[in-house]
Each structure stands twice: as C-alpha cells, then as structure tokens.
Amino acid sequence: MMQLITPELYGEFPNELNEMHGLRHRVFKERLDWEVQTESEMETDAFDSLNPVYLLLKGSDWRICGCVRLLPTTGPTMLRDTFPMLLGETAAPASARIWESSRFALDLPPSAPKSGGLAQATYELFAGMIEFGLANNLTRIVTVTDTRMERILRLATWPLSRIGQPKPVGNTEAVAGFLEISHDSLKRIRWRGRLNGPVLWQPVLGLSA
C-alpha cells in the first residue's frame, strides 16, 4: 500500500515519518555508505525542512519498506543547490509543472515479489510518483541519482533523460535527468510491474501552484 503524506498531515503520521527516516539511515548510511547526516539512527537533511511531500510504501506487515521525497523546483532543490555540477551548461529547472524527487529508497527482504527483473515494490513507488504527477498537472520529475539507479529506471521502462554526463560524487557515480510524467509512462510501469489499478490510497491534493 502506498501512503501520501503532505505537509499539513505531518502531525497525523509522526510514527510513519520516523520510520521513514530510519529506513533512509539503513539504506543511505549503512548500506550505501553515502555522506549523509544521521542522528539516532535516522537520516535527515535540510530539504526535509522545506515541507516536501512523502510517498511511503507499506509492506504486508504494515511496516515502511520504501519511500521517496518530492519537492517543487520553484524553490530550493538538491540539483540546483547541492549538485549544480551535474547540470553542465543547462539551467536548473524552475517550474510549477516540474518537481524534484530525492531519497528514493527500498528496504526489502530477499523473498520480496519480483516482476520484470525488479522488485515489485520498485514499480509501485515509480507508479505512485507518476500518479502524483498526473494529479498535480506535472510534466516531468527531475532527479539526481546514480548510474545504478539509472539502469533500474531503464529496466522498468521509465528511462532517465540525462541533463549532463555522470560525475563522481562521494563513492558513487551521480547523474541528473528528467523522468516523463504521462499516462503512457504510467501504463508501461503498470504493465511491466504487473500492477492492477492505482497505488495511491490517500487523496492527492493540488500542490503544483
């Protein structure tokens, strides 16, 4: 099940948000060894203070097993303010119809269901991102990721359109690019991941203004 948490609902879901920050610590600090801020086994950064939207994926045991953070590009973004070297000669996007995704993470057991060579949960998070985008009249999502995730996106039939060439950042090879928000991209994700129907259960509010 996919849960959408918008800023006005933070106070109603403190446990879920804490669980998400713990998942991010396990994935980004312990597993990937990225240079991230952690405290009390939770990972947070300055962009969590900017009222982002969170998509949280819950497993059959109702625990958080995946997450992604979404912010409008009309304000500060990781690409513009933290990783401008990945833009090359391109200006950072700043449009109400383009949002930035970050902190995409999954923490799954080896037995997790798979489809098309990837964990089915991967497709669910991708579909949730596209459903959110369609509900808010977005045309694209911009993201900073690594070349490993770029390959996953390609396999999932939601390919990243690169902005510039990959560059070393810490212990990974980072790249920035755009992801298409369209009914066609959602259809491909649903087919590849064998998903039936929408994945977001909570009403999607108009947030693109």
Buried (B, 14 or more C-beta within 10 A) or exposed (E): EBBBBBEEBEEEBEEBBEBBBBBBBBBBBEEBEBEBEBEEEBBBBEBBEBBBBBBBBBBEEEEBBBBBBBBBBBBBBBBBEBBEEBBEEEEBBEBBBBBBBBBBBBBBEEEBEBBBEBBBBBBBBBBBBBBBBBBBEBBBBBBBBBEEBBEBBEBBBBBBEBBBEBBEBEEBBBBBBBBBBBEEBBEBBBEBBEBEEBBBEBEBBEBBE
